[in-house]
Structures are given as C-alpha cells and as structure tokens.
Amino acid sequence: MKLLYAEDERAMSEAVTDILSYHKYSVDAVYDGQDALDYARNEQYDGIILDVMMPKMSGFEVLRQLRAEGINTPVLLLTAKAEVEDRIEGLDLGADDYLPKPFAMGELLARVRAMLRRREDFTPNILKVGDLCLNQQSAELSCGEKSVVLPKLEYKLMELLMLNRGICLSTEDMLVKVWGYDTDSDLGVVWVYISYLRKRLAALGSSVEIRARRGVGYLLSAGDEK
C-alpha cells in the first residue's frame, strides 16, 4: 500500500515514516501543504495522512482542493487541535478520519488500516456520458464490451470533461485543472491530450465526441447532442 504523509515537524515525520515502513507501507513524506497537494495530484496513493498545521497550505486547504478536483483518495487528518469544531470542519471537507496529537503509534496504525479497509470496500464511482463509462477508481474507460485503462493525465482530462458534460471548457482552464497552476507545460499539451482521447474514443467505438469551439475551448457531448 502506498501512502502520502505530510508533516512539517521533521522528527515526527521521520518517526512515523519509519513505523509505517516497518509495517510494509510505501511512504512518500513531504513537509508542507503545497508539496502535499502536488504529490496527491500527480501520484496514485492508497491513502493520505495530512497534518492540519503546515506551511504554505494547511491540511484543511489541501483537503478542500483535492476534493474540489475530484480526488477521492482516503484522508486521515492529524492535528494538535482537539476542538470539536475543527474535527467537524475536517470531516465536512471530506476527511475519512481524524486523529488528535499526541497519539500512540499503535492507534495511528489502526486508523490507517481502517481507512484502507474502507477504501477496499468502496464501490467505485462510475461516470457515464452516452455509451461511455469511466471508472473513477481504476481509471478504466469503457464502451460496451471494449475498455482501456487510461494513463494518469488522460484519465484526469477525461474525468474533467465528463464531469462538465456539455460545458465548454477553455484550454487554459483545462491546463490548470489537469496539469496544475505551477506547470511548465504550455497550451499545446492540452491539444495533444485531446487528440489522444479522441483516438481512444474512436478505438472504443463510442458515439461520444470531444467537440472544439473555435476560440473558446472543448466540450464533451453524446453523439445525439448538438
């Protein structure tokens, strides 16, 4: 199981990472909220452990952004704040569990195991547009009996288009939402990936189309829609 662990206290980070690694988890450790958000956007994790009080972005802000972008990876929040209001805020933002500091390592491990069990039991969300289905857990795009597992960036772009069916998205908007605000890529990369997805749709035999509106952007539409 692969975990992302965001904690700005280096000694705490090293201790928790060592314990998790000893129990056979693969751990990426980061030390501020911005790195946590970037890693969560660009890697596939089974679970995320977020400290609330971090430099650059708080755990709450990271969680809010992840859920807004449709990233549903289970999240365990860690914080020195024990107030009920803070726990409620974290859960309302989409956290799966909440563990106040200081905590026993055994309890942390138990919370992580519980979080990952819930993920395994979770019935994946399926996005549907026309004859096209996208499994948000496995990144599998299917039409009838044909299917393909999309690479990460193709998946994120396809998901964005399906979530905004019939809405014309600008190239700039797609670049930011899929590649991130601090990307070094230019607008041309969006055109390239739109081309990849069009080829996927053709190979699957789907009637769904990615339509271009000159000077505006792109939208996803079922074959019978104008």
C-alpha positions as CSV (number, residue, x, y, z in Angstrom):
1,M,0.0,0.0,0.0
2,K,1.3,3.4,-0.9
3,L,0.8,6.4,1.4
4,L,1.4,10.1,1.2
5,Y,2.4,11.6,4.6
6,A,2.5,15.4,5.1
7,E,4.0,16.7,8.3
8,D,6.2,19.7,8.8
9,E,7.9,18.5,12.0
10,R,10.9,16.6,10.7
11,A,11.4,14.5,13.8
12,M,7.8,13.4,13.9
13,S,7.8,12.8,10.1
14,E,10.9,10.5,10.4
15,A,9.4,8.6,13.3
16,V,6.1,8.0,11.7
17,T,7.6,7.1,8.3
18,D,9.9,4.6,10.0
19,I,7.0,2.9,11.7
20,L,4.8,2.8,8.6
21,S,7.7,1.5,6.5
22,Y,8.4,-1.2,9.1
23,H,4.8,-2.3,8.7
24,K,5.3,-2.7,4.9
25,Y,3.7,0.6,3.7
26,S,5.5,2.5,1.0
27,V,5.6,6.2,2.2
28,D,6.2,9.5,0.4
29,A,7.0,12.1,3.1
30,V,6.5,15.8,2.4
31,Y,6.9,18.8,4.7
32,D,4.4,21.5,3.6
33,G,0.9,21.7,2.2
34,Q,1.8,22.8,-1.3
35,D,4.0,19.7,-1.8
36,A,1.3,17.5,-0.3
37,L,-1.2,18.9,-2.9
38,D,1.3,18.5,-5.8
39,Y,2.2,14.9,-4.8
40,A,-1.5,13.9,-4.3
41,R,-2.3,15.4,-7.8
42,N,0.5,13.6,-9.6
43,E,0.7,10.2,-7.9
44,Q,-1.7,7.4,-7.1
45,Y,-2.0,6.8,-3.4
46,D,-4.0,4.3,-1.4
47,G,-4.3,6.8,1.5
48,I,-3.1,10.2,2.6
49,I,-2.1,11.3,6.1
50,L,-2.3,15.1,6.4
51,D,-1.2,17.3,9.3
52,V,-3.5,20.2,9.6
53,M,-1.0,22.9,10.7
54,M,1.6,23.1,7.8
55,P,3.5,25.9,6.0
56,K,2.2,27.2,2.6
57,M,-1.2,25.4,2.9
58,S,-3.0,23.9,5.8
59,G,-4.2,20.4,5.8
60,F,-7.7,21.7,5.5
61,E,-6.8,23.8,2.4
62,V,-5.1,20.8,0.8
63,L,-8.1,18.6,1.5
64,R,-10.6,21.1,0.2
65,Q,-8.6,21.4,-3.0
66,L,-8.3,17.7,-3.5
67,R,-12.0,17.1,-3.1
68,A,-12.8,20.0,-5.4
69,E,-10.7,18.4,-8.1
70,G,-12.4,15.1,-7.7
71,I,-9.5,13.3,-6.0
72,N,-11.2,10.9,-3.6
73,T,-8.2,9.2,-2.0
74,P,-9.0,8.5,1.7
75,V,-7.5,11.1,4.0
76,L,-6.6,10.9,7.7
77,L,-6.1,14.3,9.4
78,L,-3.6,14.7,12.2
79,T,-3.6,17.8,14.3
80,A,-2.7,19.3,17.7
81,K,-6.2,20.9,17.7
82,A,-8.7,18.9,19.5
83,E,-11.7,21.2,19.4
84,V,-14.9,19.7,18.2
85,E,-15.3,22.5,15.6
86,D,-12.0,21.6,13.9
87,R,-13.0,17.9,13.8
88,I,-16.3,18.8,12.2
89,E,-14.7,21.1,9.7
90,G,-12.2,18.4,8.6
91,L,-14.9,15.7,8.2
92,D,-17.2,18.1,6.4
93,L,-14.4,18.8,3.9
94,G,-14.2,15.1,3.1
95,A,-11.7,13.6,5.6
96,D,-12.2,10.0,6.3
97,D,-10.9,10.1,9.9
98,Y,-9.4,12.5,12.4
99,L,-6.6,11.8,14.9
100,P,-5.6,14.4,17.5
101,K,-1.9,14.8,18.6
102,P,-0.2,13.4,20.6
103,F,-1.2,9.9,19.5
104,A,0.1,6.4,20.1
105,M,1.7,4.8,17.1
106,G,-0.5,1.8,17.6
107,E,-3.6,3.9,17.3
108,L,-2.2,5.6,14.1
109,L,-1.6,2.2,12.6
110,A,-5.1,1.0,13.5
111,R,-6.6,4.2,11.9
112,V,-4.6,3.7,8.8
113,R,-5.7,0.0,8.5
114,A,-9.3,1.0,9.0
115,M,-9.0,3.8,6.4
116,L,-7.5,1.4,3.8
117,R,-10.2,-1.3,4.5
118,R,-12.9,1.2,3.8
119,R,-11.2,2.1,0.5
120,E,-11.1,-1.6,-0.4
121,D,-14.8,-2.0,0.4
122,F,-15.7,1.2,-1.5
123,T,-17.8,0.7,-4.6
124,P,-16.2,2.8,-7.3
125,N,-17.9,5.8,-8.8
126,I,-18.8,5.3,-12.4
127,L,-19.2,8.4,-14.6
128,K,-21.4,7.9,-17.6
129,V,-21.9,10.0,-20.7
130,G,-23.9,8.5,-23.6
131,D,-22.5,5.0,-24.2
132,L,-19.2,5.8,-22.4
133,C,-18.3,4.9,-18.8
134,L,-15.3,5.9,-16.7
135,N,-14.4,4.0,-13.5
136,Q,-13.0,6.7,-11.2
137,Q,-11.2,4.1,-9.1
138,S,-9.5,2.1,-11.8
139,A,-9.3,4.8,-14.5
140,E,-10.9,2.3,-16.9
141,L,-12.7,3.9,-19.8
142,S,-15.3,1.6,-21.5
143,C,-17.9,1.4,-24.2
144,G,-19.9,-1.8,-24.4
145,E,-17.5,-4.7,-24.1
146,K,-14.4,-2.7,-25.0
147,S,-12.3,-0.9,-22.4
148,V,-8.9,0.6,-21.8
149,V,-7.1,1.8,-18.6
150,L,-6.1,5.4,-19.2
151,P,-2.7,6.8,-18.2
152,K,-2.9,9.4,-15.4
153,L,-3.1,12.6,-17.4
154,E,-5.5,11.2,-20.0
155,Y,-7.7,10.0,-17.1
156,K,-7.7,13.4,-15.4
157,L,-8.6,15.2,-18.6
158,M,-11.3,12.6,-19.5
159,E,-12.8,12.9,-15.9
160,L,-12.8,16.7,-16.2
161,L,-14.6,16.6,-19.5
162,M,-17.2,14.0,-18.2
163,L,-17.8,15.9,-15.0
164,N,-18.5,19.0,-17.2
165,R,-20.6,17.3,-19.9
166,G,-22.0,19.9,-22.3
167,I,-19.9,22.7,-20.8
168,C,-17.3,24.3,-23.0
169,L,-14.0,24.4,-21.0
170,S,-11.2,26.8,-22.1
171,T,-7.8,25.3,-23.0
172,E,-6.4,27.5,-20.2
173,D,-8.8,26.1,-17.7
174,M,-8.1,22.5,-18.6
175,L,-4.3,23.1,-18.4
176,V,-4.6,24.5,-14.8
177,K,-7.1,21.8,-13.6
178,V,-5.2,18.8,-15.0
179,W,-1.5,19.9,-15.0
180,G,-1.7,22.3,-12.1
181,Y,-1.1,26.0,-11.5
182,D,2.7,25.8,-11.5
183,T,3.0,23.6,-14.6
184,D,5.8,24.3,-17.1
185,S,3.7,22.9,-19.9
186,D,2.1,25.2,-22.5
187,L,-1.3,25.1,-24.0
188,G,-0.1,22.8,-26.8
189,V,0.0,19.9,-24.3
190,V,-3.8,20.1,-23.9
191,W,-4.3,19.8,-27.7
192,V,-2.1,16.8,-27.7
193,Y,-4.0,15.0,-25.0
194,I,-7.3,15.9,-26.6
195,S,-6.0,14.1,-29.7
196,Y,-5.1,11.1,-27.6
197,L,-8.6,10.9,-26.1
198,R,-10.3,11.3,-29.4
199,K,-8.3,8.3,-30.6
200,R,-9.3,6.3,-27.5
201,L,-13.0,7.1,-28.2
202,A,-12.6,6.0,-31.8
203,A,-10.9,2.8,-30.8
204,L,-13.7,2.0,-28.3
205,G,-16.4,2.7,-31.0
206,S,-18.1,5.3,-28.8
207,S,-20.6,7.8,-30.1
208,V,-19.3,10.4,-27.5
209,E,-17.3,13.2,-29.0
210,I,-14.9,15.8,-27.8
211,R,-16.0,18.9,-29.8
212,A,-14.0,22.0,-30.4
213,R,-15.4,25.5,-30.3
214,R,-13.0,27.8,-32.2
215,G,-11.6,30.4,-29.9
216,V,-13.5,29.1,-26.9
217,G,-12.4,25.5,-25.9
218,Y,-13.7,22.0,-25.8
219,L,-16.7,20.1,-24.6
220,L,-17.8,16.5,-24.3
221,S,-21.1,15.5,-25.9
222,A,-23.0,12.3,-26.6
223,G,-23.4,11.6,-30.3
224,D,-27.0,12.7,-30.4
225,E,-26.4,16.1,-28.8
226,K,-25.8,19.3,-30.7
